């Protein structure tokens, strides 16, 4: 989804951003971090863990900056 300069951010946008990020955290953990090929490959597991942590950080950041 590409935002145009004329898009105004409303309360629903903040809720949606946080909700979608929360869903992505759950899906990424369930389907990527816990995939046998990822779990059993240390390099992949480390990368997946870093991504999961970054998604969690994004979720928290949205909560901090939303008005």
C-alpha positions in Angstrom: 0.0 0.0 0.0 1.5 3.3 -1.1 0.4 6.4 0.8 0.1 9.6 -1.2 1.1 13.0 0.3 -2.6 13.9 0.6 -3.5 11.0 2.8 -4.5 12.2 6.3 -3.7 9.9 9.2 -6.7 9.3 11.5 -7.2 7.2 14.6 -8.1 4.2 12.6 -4.8 4.2 10.8 -2.9 3.9 14.1 -5.1 1.1 15.3 -4.7 -0.7 12.0 -0.9 -0.3 11.9 -0.6 -1.7 15.4 -3.1 -4.5 14.7 -1.5 -5.6 11.5 2.0 -5.5 13.1 0.6 -7.7 15.9 -0.8 -10.2 13.4 2.5 -10.3 11.6 4.4 -11.0 14.8 2.1 -14.0 15.5 2.2 -15.3 11.9 6.0 -14.9 11.6 6.6 -16.7 14.9 4.2 -19.5 14.1 5.1 -20.1 10.4 8.7 -18.9 10.1 10.4 -19.1 13.4 8.9 -22.4 14.3 9.4 -24.0 10.9 11.6 -27.1 11.2 14.0 -25.9 8.5 14.5 -22.6 10.2 14.6 -24.0 13.8 17.3 -26.5 12.8 19.5 -24.1 10.9 21.3 -21.8 13.3 21.9 -19.0 10.8 18.3 -19.0 9.7 17.0 -19.2 13.3 19.2 -16.2 14.3 17.9 -14.2 11.4 14.3 -15.1 12.1 14.7 -14.2 15.8 16.1 -10.8 14.8 13.2 -10.2 12.5 10.7 -11.2 15.1 12.4 -8.9 17.6 12.3 -6.0 15.0 8.6 -6.6 14.4 7.9 -6.5 18.2 9.9 -3.3 18.3 7.8 -1.8 15.5 4.6 -2.8 17.4 5.8 -1.0 20.5 7.0 2.0 18.5 3.6 2.5 16.9 2.1 2.4 20.3 4.5 5.1 21.5 4.1 7.5 18.6 0.3 7.2 18.1 -1.5 10.3 19.5 
